Amino acid sequence: TMVGPNGNESSATYFILIGLPGLEEAQFWLAFPLCSLYLIAVLGNLTIIYIVRTEHSLHEPMYIFLCMLSGLDVLISTSSMPKMMAIFWFNSTTIQFDACLLQMFAIHSLSGMESTVLLAMAFDRYVAICHPLRHATVLTLPRVTKIGMAAVVRGVALMAPLPVFIKRLPFCRSNILSHSYCLHQDVMKLACADIHVNIIYGLIVIISAIGLDSLLISLSYLLILKTVLGLTREAQAKAFGTCVSHVCAVFIFYVPFIGLSMVHRFGKQHDSLLPVILANTYLLVPPVLNPIVYGVKTKEIRQRILRLFHVTTHTLDP
């Protein structure tokens, strides 16, 4: 605990990450599949980045945004997984306060950036399907680069107050966190002071980032659906085909994120394993599945992957 000899409040110098509550004895073995998933995520996303960068024909907005998504997936998983592996394999449960703050800032800001990129990808699909003749002039490469930079600035700006709001809190109850990594919702609950400012700040961030982005993505797909329904059946199939991968990526990202937020705000205190599972799913599943979804569903990416690993499409077809 962090209570002084006279019962006074003290500042946190470190936290304890407990990993998977109730599954401490199984953590060592669970780390092997988790580590395998992490390596798959890193390899898959780096492969996507390499293919898009080296294939000049893929230097289009959709694939450049996909590169940004893959880069963010690598960073998000890397911000948490190495420490998680250290907890499971070497019982390295201690994390210094500043390191915890840095990890928290990285995870939350990178998530904000990923949400912005998913919104940009939805806008790209909207312009490509609803205004195809204007696509090349609306989404030029310099403009796509500026959108990427805006995603970074937005993610950092939204999380800039986070260190200030956490550092102002005194910690006197406990220093044991319920997750395998540092989350704002988890850390602020350990404070022995009024945390209403932190709660309001968290809600503002979720509404202005995740809430707004998911609303605009939904709106873009309603407009896309309205346009597609007026096309021929063949054109409909082609239009829907270009959107399937992005729709999957949206659900893969937002469902665990919203679930985790809901559990933290409305879940019961004793349900400690559910938020931990959701938190690990939220950070690991999107980086693993996104390259697989885009590799399987996007013909151009799939062909380059097969070529990269010296396998031709002809040999795989029956």
VOTOR-324360 format. One line per field, with one value per residue (C-alpha): residue number from 0; residue in three letters; x, y, z. Coordinates in Angstrom, 1 decimal, padded with zeros to 4 digits. Each point is the difference from the previous one (the first is absolute). Example, Ala and Ser with C-alpha at 12.3 -4.5 7.8 and 13.67 -1.06 7.14 Angstrom:
seq = (0 1)
type = (ALA SER)
xx = (012.3 001.4)
yy = (-004.5 003.4)
zz = (007.8 -000.7)
//
This chain:
seq = (0 1 2 3 4 5 6 7 8 9 10 11 12 13 14 15 16 17 18 19 20 21 22 23 24 25 26 27 28 29 30 31 32 33 34 35 36 37 38 39 40 41 42 43 44 45 46 47 48 49 50 51 52 53 54 55 56 57 58 59 60 61 62 63 64 65 66 67 68 69 70 71 72 73 74 75 76 77 78 79 80 81 82 83 84 85 86 87 88 89 90 91 92 93 94 95 96 97 98 99 100 101 102 103 104 105 106 107 108 109 110 111 112 113 114 115 116 117 118 119 120 121 122 123 124 125 126 127 128 129 130 131 132 133 134 135 136 137 138 139 140 141 142 143 144 145 146 147 148 149 150 151 152 153 154 155 156 157 158 159 160 161 162 163 164 165 166 167 168 169 170 171 172 173 174 175 176 177 178 179 180 181 182 183 184 185 186 187 188 189 190 191 192 193 194 195 196 197 198 199 200 201 202 203 204 205 206 207 208 209 210 211 212 213 214 215 216 217 218 219 220 221 222 223 224 225 226 227 228 229 230 231 232 233 234 235 236 237 238 239 240 241 242 243 244 245 246 247 248 249 250 251 252 253 254 255 256 257 258 259 260 261 262 263 264 265 266 267 268 269 270 271 272 273 274 275 276 277 278 279 280 281 282 283 284 285 286 287 288 289 290 291 292 293 294 295 296 297 298 299 300 301 302 303 304 305 306 307 308 309 310 311 312 313 314 315 316 317)
type = (THR MET VAL GLY PRO ASN GLY ASN GLU SER SER ALA THR TYR PHE ILE LEU ILE GLY LEU PRO GLY LEU GLU GLU ALA GLN PHE TRP LEU ALA PHE PRO LEU CYS SER LEU TYR LEU ILE ALA VAL LEU GLY ASN LEU THR ILE ILE TYR ILE VAL ARG THR GLU HIS SER LEU HIS GLU PRO MET TYR ILE PHE LEU CYS MET LEU SER GLY LEU ASP VAL LEU ILE SER THR SER SER MET PRO LYS MET MET ALA ILE PHE TRP PHE ASN SER THR THR ILE GLN PHE ASP ALA CYS LEU LEU GLN MET PHE ALA ILE HIS SER LEU SER GLY MET GLU SER THR VAL LEU LEU ALA MET ALA PHE ASP ARG TYR VAL ALA ILE CYS HIS PRO LEU ARG HIS ALA THR VAL LEU THR LEU PRO ARG VAL THR LYS ILE GLY MET ALA ALA VAL VAL ARG GLY VAL ALA LEU MET ALA PRO LEU PRO VAL PHE ILE LYS ARG LEU PRO PHE CYS ARG SER ASN ILE LEU SER HIS SER TYR CYS LEU HIS GLN ASP VAL MET LYS LEU ALA CYS ALA ASP ILE HIS VAL ASN ILE ILE TYR GLY LEU ILE VAL ILE ILE SER ALA ILE GLY LEU ASP SER LEU LEU ILE SER LEU SER TYR LEU LEU ILE LEU LYS THR VAL LEU GLY LEU THR ARG GLU ALA GLN ALA LYS ALA PHE GLY THR CYS VAL SER HIS VAL CYS ALA VAL PHE ILE PHE TYR VAL PRO PHE ILE GLY LEU SER MET VAL HIS ARG PHE GLY LYS GLN HIS ASP SER LEU LEU PRO VAL ILE LEU ALA ASN THR TYR LEU LEU VAL PRO PRO VAL LEU ASN PRO ILE VAL TYR GLY VAL LYS THR LYS GLU ILE ARG GLN ARG ILE LEU ARG LEU PHE HIS VAL THR THR HIS THR LEU ASP PRO)
xx = (000.0 000.9 -000.9 002.6 000.8 -002.5 -002.7 000.9 -000.5 003.1 000.9 000.3 003.6 -001.0 -002.9 -000.5 -001.5 -001.7 -000.5 -003.0 -001.8 -000.9 002.2 003.4 001.1 -000.9 001.6 003.3 -001.6 -002.5 003.0 001.0 -003.1 -000.1 003.6 -000.8 -002.9 002.2 002.6 -002.7 -001.3 003.4 001.0 -003.4 -000.1 003.6 -000.7 -002.9 002.2 002.8 -002.3 -001.8 003.3 001.8 -002.9 -000.5 -003.4 -001.2 000.9 -003.7 -001.9 -001.7 003.4 001.8 -002.6 000.3 003.8 -000.8 -002.4 002.6 002.7 -002.3 -000.9 003.7 000.5 -003.1 000.8 003.7 -001.0 -001.5 001.0 003.8 -000.9 -002.9 002.4 002.4 -002.9 -001.1 003.5 002.2 -002.5 001.2 -003.1 001.5 -000.3 001.3 -002.5 001.6 000.2 -003.6 -000.9 001.9 -001.6 -003.5 000.6 001.3 -002.9 -002.7 001.5 000.8 -003.6 -001.2 002.2 -001.3 -003.6 000.8 001.7 -003.1 -002.1 002.3 -000.3 -003.8 000.2 002.2 -002.6 -002.8 001.7 001.1 -003.5 -002.3 002.2 002.5 000.8 001.2 001.9 003.4 -000.3 -001.5 002.4 003.4 003.2 000.9 -003.5 000.2 003.3 -001.6 -002.9 002.6 001.8 -003.4 -000.7 003.3 -000.6 -003.6 001.1 002.7 -002.1 -002.9 002.3 002.2 -001.9 000.2 003.4 -001.1 -003.3 001.8 002.9 -002.3 -001.5 001.2 000.1 -000.4 -002.2 002.0 002.4 -001.4 -001.5 -002.5 001.4 003.1 000.8 -000.8 -003.4 -001.4 -003.2 001.9 002.6 -002.4 -002.1 003.0 000.0 -001.1 -001.4 -002.9 000.4 -003.0 002.3 001.7 -003.4 -001.4 003.3 -000.2 -003.7 000.9 002.8 -002.2 -002.8 002.2 002.1 -001.5 -003.6 000.4 002.1 -002.3 -003.0 001.7 001.0 -003.6 -001.2 002.5 -001.2 -003.6 000.8 002.1 -003.0 -002.4 002.3 000.8 -003.7 -000.5 002.7 -000.1 000.4 003.6 000.9 -001.5 002.1 003.2 -000.9 -000.8 003.2 002.1 -001.7 -000.1 003.6 -000.5 -003.3 001.7 002.8 -002.5 -001.8 003.2 001.2 -003.2 -001.8 002.7 000.8 -003.7 -000.4 003.0 -001.3 -003.5 001.4 002.2 -002.8 -002.9 001.5 000.0 003.2 000.4 -000.2 003.7 000.8 -002.4 001.6 003.5 -001.0 -001.7 003.1 002.4 -002.4 -000.2 003.8 000.8 -002.9 -000.1 003.7 -000.2 -003.2 000.4 002.8 -001.8 -003.3 001.7 002.2 -002.9 -002.6 002.1 001.1 002.9 001.5 -000.6 001.8 003.0 000.2 000.0 002.6 002.1 000.1 000.6 -003.4 -002.1 -003.7 -000.3 001.7 -002.5 -003.1 -001.6)
yy = (000.0 003.7 001.2 001.7 -000.8 002.6 -001.0 002.9 -000.1 -000.7 000.3 -003.2 -001.0 -003.3 -002.3 -003.7 -001.6 -003.3 -001.4 -002.3 -000.1 -003.5 -001.6 000.8 -003.7 -000.3 003.3 -001.5 -002.4 002.6 002.2 -002.3 000.4 003.7 000.4 -001.9 002.3 003.0 -001.2 -000.8 003.6 001.6 -002.2 000.4 003.8 000.5 -002.2 002.3 003.1 -001.5 -001.1 003.4 001.9 -002.1 -000.4 003.3 -001.1 -000.1 003.7 000.9 001.6 -003.3 -001.9 003.0 000.2 -003.8 000.6 002.5 -002.4 -002.8 002.3 001.0 -003.7 -000.8 002.9 -000.7 -003.7 000.8 002.5 -002.7 -003.5 -000.1 001.0 -002.4 -002.8 001.0 -000.2 -003.5 -001.5 001.7 001.3 003.6 001.6 003.4 003.0 003.4 002.9 001.9 -003.1 -000.8 003.6 -000.3 -003.4 001.4 003.1 -002.1 -002.5 002.6 002.5 -002.8 -001.2 003.5 000.1 -003.4 001.2 003.0 -002.2 -002.3 003.2 001.1 -003.4 000.2 003.5 -001.5 -002.7 002.5 002.3 -003.0 -001.5 003.1 002.5 -002.2 002.7 002.3 -002.6 000.8 003.7 -000.2 -002.5 000.9 -001.4 003.3 000.2 -003.7 000.9 003.0 -002.2 -002.4 002.9 001.2 -003.4 000.1 003.6 -000.8 -003.1 001.8 003.1 -002.0 -001.8 003.0 000.8 -003.7 000.2 003.2 -001.5 -003.2 001.8 002.3 -003.1 -001.3 -003.8 -001.5 -003.0 -002.5 -000.2 -003.2 000.4 -002.5 -000.2 -001.2 003.6 003.5 001.5 003.4 -001.6 -002.5 002.4 002.8 -002.5 -000.4 003.7 001.2 003.3 001.2 -001.4 001.7 002.1 -003.1 -001.7 003.1 000.3 -003.7 000.4 003.1 -001.9 -003.0 002.1 002.4 -002.8 -003.4 001.2 002.6 -002.3 -003.0 002.3 001.5 -003.5 -001.2 003.1 -000.6 -003.6 001.0 002.3 -002.7 -002.5 002.6 000.4 -003.7 -001.0 002.0 -001.9 -003.2 -003.3 -000.4 003.5 -000.6 -003.1 001.9 003.0 -002.1 -002.0 003.1 000.8 -003.5 000.2 003.5 -000.9 -003.0 002.2 002.5 -002.8 -001.6 003.3 001.6 -003.0 -000.9 003.7 000.9 -003.2 000.8 003.5 -001.2 -002.7 002.6 002.5 -002.3 -003.4 -001.4 000.3 -003.8 -000.8 000.5 -002.6 001.3 003.5 -001.5 -002.4 002.9 002.1 -002.6 -000.7 003.7 000.3 -003.3 -001.1 002.9 -000.1 -003.8 000.0 003.2 -001.3 -003.4 001.7 002.3 -002.8 -002.3 002.5 002.4 -001.5 002.4 -000.6 -003.8 -000.3 002.0 -002.2 -003.2 001.4 001.2 -003.6 -001.5 -001.6 000.6 000.3 -002.7 -002.7 000.7 -000.2 -003.4)
zz = (000.0 -000.2 003.5 002.0 003.7 001.2 -002.5 -002.3 -003.7 -002.1 -003.6 -002.1 -001.0 -001.6 -000.7 000.0 -003.1 000.9 -003.4 -000.2 003.4 001.1 -002.7 001.5 -000.2 -003.6 -001.1 -000.9 -002.5 -001.3 -000.9 -002.8 -002.2 000.9 -001.1 -003.2 -000.7 000.6 -002.4 -002.6 000.4 -000.4 -003.0 -001.7 000.4 -001.0 -003.1 -001.0 000.5 -002.1 -002.8 -000.3 000.2 -002.7 -002.4 -001.9 -001.2 003.6 000.7 000.2 002.9 001.1 000.3 001.5 002.7 000.5 000.5 002.7 001.6 000.0 001.4 002.9 000.6 000.4 002.4 002.1 000.5 000.7 002.6 002.2 -001.1 001.0 003.6 000.0 -001.0 002.8 002.5 -001.1 -000.5 002.5 002.6 -000.8 001.4 001.1 -002.3 001.0 000.2 -002.9 -002.2 000.8 -000.9 -003.3 -000.9 000.8 -002.1 -002.9 000.0 000.3 -002.6 -002.5 000.4 -000.8 -003.1 -001.2 000.4 -002.1 -002.7 -000.1 -000.5 -002.8 -001.7 000.2 -001.6 -002.8 -000.7 000.0 -002.6 -002.1 -000.2 000.2 -001.9 -002.0 -002.5 002.8 001.9 -001.6 000.6 003.5 001.4 -001.4 001.5 001.8 001.4 001.2 001.7 001.7 001.2 001.5 001.8 001.2 001.5 002.0 001.2 001.0 001.9 001.9 000.6 001.5 002.4 000.9 003.2 001.1 001.8 001.8 001.2 001.3 001.6 002.0 001.8 003.3 000.4 003.5 -000.4 -002.0 -002.9 -001.6 -003.4 -001.3 -003.6 -001.7 -001.0 001.0 -000.9 001.1 001.3 002.1 001.5 001.0 002.1 002.3 000.9 003.5 -001.4 -002.0 -003.5 -001.6 -002.2 -001.3 -000.7 -001.8 -002.0 -001.0 -001.1 -002.1 -001.7 -000.8 -001.3 -002.0 -001.5 000.0 000.2 -002.8 -002.2 000.2 -000.7 -003.1 -001.2 000.4 -001.9 -002.9 -000.3 -000.1 -002.9 -001.7 000.4 -001.4 -003.1 -000.4 000.0 -003.2 -001.8 -002.1 001.9 -001.4 001.0 003.5 000.5 -001.0 002.3 003.0 -000.6 000.4 003.3 001.7 001.4 001.4 001.6 001.7 001.2 001.5 001.9 001.1 001.5 001.4 001.6 002.5 000.7 000.7 002.0 002.1 000.7 000.9 002.4 001.7 000.5 000.7 000.9 003.6 001.9 000.5 -003.7 -000.3 -002.7 -002.7 -000.3 -000.1 -002.8 -001.9 000.5 -001.3 -002.9 -000.8 -000.3 -001.7 -002.2 -002.4 -000.8 -000.6 -002.1 -002.1 -002.2 -000.3 -001.0 -002.5 -001.3 -000.6 -001.3 -002.0 -003.3 -000.6 003.5 -000.2 -003.4 001.3 003.2 -002.1 -002.3 003.0 001.4 -003.4 -000.4 -003.1 000.1 -002.7 002.2 002.9 -002.2 -000.4)
//
